[in-house]
């Protein structure tokens, strides 16, 4: 069994599922927040969809960018340690992106910038 191929497969599947789950959750629950800032419902939905697409693009690029691994994976223990490190970094990136979006939208709301 080639441990690194198994690690890559598990990593890509877990990262994709986690990214889709987080993206859909933020999209659905963030809709009300975006609508509170943007009175035009069509514009609010469009911006919310664009935020989702941007989220997917940035996260997918990062997942693929850090895919390559030079360390040896020789057993289940090292496989799990590598996966924990890689998926943990994805979770941190997702959290950072979410916080940046919330802060950016808050600043726009505070400055009363309107999209109509």
N, C-alpha and C positions, 0 to 999 in steps of 0.2 A: 504494500500500500504506500502510495506517495503522500506523505503527511502534509506537505505544503499545498498540494492541489486540494486536498480535503479542507485545509484551513481556508484557502481562498474561496472555495465554494460556500462554506458555512458563513464566512465573513460577508460575502456579497449578498447572500440570501437574507441574513439577519439585518444587514444595513439597509437593504431595499425595503424589507417589511417595516422596519422601524421608521424609516424616512416617510414612507407612504402613510403609516398610521399617524405620526406626528403632524405631517402636512395636512391631512384631512381633518384632524382634530382642531388644528389652529385655523384652518379655513372655515369650518363650520362654526366654531365658537367665537372667532374673531369677526365674523360677519356683522354682528350687532355693534361692535366697537367701531368698525369702519363706517357703518351707516350712521352712527352718532356724530361722526366728523364730517361726513359728506351727505348733504341733504338730497342730492340727486340719486335715487336708488339704482339707476342703470350705471351711473359712474362709480358708485360705491361697489357694486358687484364686479365691475370690470377691474377696479383697482385690487379688490380682494383676490380675484383670479390671477392677476399679474403677480401679486405677492406670492401666491402658491407656486406659480411656474418658476419664478426666480428662486424660491426656496428649493424646489426640486433640482434646478440646474446647478446651483452652487453646491448643494449637498452631494449630488451625484458626481460632480467634478472632484470634490474632495475625497469621496470614497474611492474613486478610481485612481486618484493621484497618490494615495498612500497604500495602494494595494500591494505593491512590490515589497517583499520582505527578504532580508538577507540572513536573518538568524535561522538556525537549524531547528526544525520541528521534528522531533524523533519519537514522541510518545503523546498520550492524551494530556498529560500534565502540561507540557510545553505548548500544545495546541490550544488548550483553554487559557493559558496565560497570555498568549499572543492575541487570541480573540478578545479577551477582556481589555487589553490595552487598546487595540484597534477600535472596537465598538465603543469603549469609553471615550475615546477621542471624538468619535462621531457624535455622541451624546453631548459632549461639551460644545462642539461646534453648533449643534442644533439649538442648544440653550443660548449661546451667544448671539446667534442670528435672531432668535425670538426676542431677546432683550433689546437688541439694536432696533428691530422693527417697532417694538412698543415705545421705546424712547423717541424714535423718529416721529411716530404718529402723535405722541404726546406733545412734542415740541411744535408740530404743525397745528395741533388743536390750541395750544397755549397762545401761539401767535395769531390765532384766528384766521389762518389761511383757509379759504374756502374753495372747494371745487364744485362748480355748478354747471 
